[in-house]
Amino acid sequence: MGIFIMANSIRDRGTDSLSAGPRPFPAIFVGGFIVGVIDLAYAILVYSPKHPIRIGQAVASGLLGPKSFSGGWQTAALGVILHFTIAFGAATVFYLASRRMRFLLERPVLYGLIYGAMVYGFMHLVVIPLSAVSHGHTRLIYQVCEFVEHWFGVGLPISLSVRRYAR
């Protein structure tokens, strides 16, 4: 009999925590952290697997310009901090949008993929052109792969995290 009471108590507590209402911190933190890790790993594996430090430095070059590549681990660390700041910012924007547009949580896969495409567009049409990054041409195959990676590695983890923690 005691086992059944304990099982009911555990089940009831779990249900209460799920129905307790929106939890913005875990929604944003979990989504942003997963995005930061996936996107950083993608960039390292595709663009600089032999010298991963250069990815962090490349992100920092948006703020510091070309001198970031001579800054060693300090500028690489700055780049990683900036990268995660952007990831948490993207998660925050989706969370806030989901408070007004509840339909975003009803179909998180569809709207996550769309949101990933929007983040890609915002980064490549607004953020990068306004940054100090040296603007070179990126081959189309890399652009297409990055675009798809943003669907699955940016938009989807954010939308699923927000749905999980913010209902």
N, C-alpha and C positions, 0 to 999 in steps of 0.2 A: 504494500500500500504506500509506503514512504517513497518508493521509487517513482510511482505514478504522480504523486504530489510534486516531487522535485521536477519531473519532466514537464508537468503543466506549468510550474513556476518559470522554468527556463523558456518554454515556448511563449508564455504570456509576456515576459520581459522582452524577448526578441521582437514580438509583434508591436509592442509599445514603442520600441526604438525606431522601427520602420515607419510607423504612422505618426511620429512625433512632429512632423512638419519638415519644411526645407532646412537643409544644413548647408549653408553656402561655403563654409571653409573647406570641408572635405570635398564638396563638388568641384570647387576651383583647384584646390591643392592636388587632388588625385589626378584630375584631368590634365592640369598643367605639367605636373611632374612626369606623367607617362608620355605626354607629347614632347617634353624637353629631352627625355632619354631616347625615344624613338627617332626624333628628327636629328639629334646630334649623332646617334649611331649611324643613321643613313648617310649623313654628310661625310663622316669619317670613312665609312666603307666604300663610298662611291668616289669621293674626291681626293682623299689623302690617307689611305690605309697605312702607308709606311711612315708618315709623319703627321699623326693625329693632332699634334700641337698647332699645326697650321690652320685647322678648322676654327679653333677658338680665336686665334689671331685674326683670321679672316672676318669673323663676326665683330671683333673689336675694331677692325679697320673701318667699320661703319661710323665709329665715333672718333677714332684717332687718325684715320687715313693710313697710307702705306707704312708709316713708321711703326705701326703695331707689329709688323713682321720682324722687327729687330728688338722687340721688348721681352722676348723669352717667355717663361712661364707666367710672368705677371700679366702680360697682355692676353695670353691664352686664358688665364683664369677670369680676367675681365670679360672676355668674349663669352665664356660659359655662363657667367652671371647675367650678362645681357641677353643671351639666348633663352635662359630660363625665365627672365623677366618678361620677355616677349611671349613665351608659352603661357605663363600665368595670366598675362594680359589678355591673350586670346580666350582663355578659359573664362576669365571674368566677363568679357564682352558677351560670350554665349550665355553664361549664367544670367546676366542682367536682361538680355533679350528674352530669355525663356520665362522671366517673371511677367513680362507684358504679352508675349506671344506664346501662350501655353501649348499651342499646336506643335511647337518645336519638340516637346517632350513626348508627344503622342506617336511620332514616327522618327525616333532618334537616328536610325540608320540613314534614312533619306536626307534628313536635314543636317546630319553630321557630314555626309559626303558633300552636300552643297556648301556647308560652312567651311570645310577644308578648301574647296575651290575659291571661296571668297577670301580666305586668309592668304592663299597663294597670290591672288590678284592684288590684294592690298599691299602685301610685302613687295611685290615686283613692280607695281605701278605707282606706289606712294613712298614707302619706307626706303627702299634701296635707292631710287633716284634722288631722294633728299639727303641721303647719307654721304659720308666721305669715302665710300667704297669706290675703288677705281672701276669704271664701267667698261667692261669688255664684252665681247659677244660670247654667248653660251650656245653651244650646239643644240639643235632642235631636240635631239634624242634625250639630252639631259633635262631640257625644259619640260618635255612630256613626262619623263619619269618623276621629276620633282612635283609636277602637278598632280599626278596619280598618288604619289607618296603623301601629299597633303590631304587627299581624300581620306586615306586609310590611317595615316600616321598622325594627323593633326585633328581634322574635323570629327572623325568617328570616336576616338578616345574621349574627346571633350564632351560630345553630345551624350555618350553613354554614361560618363561619370556624372554629368549634370542630371541626367534622368535618374540615375541610381540614388543620388544623395539629395536632390532638390525637389522631389515630388511632395 
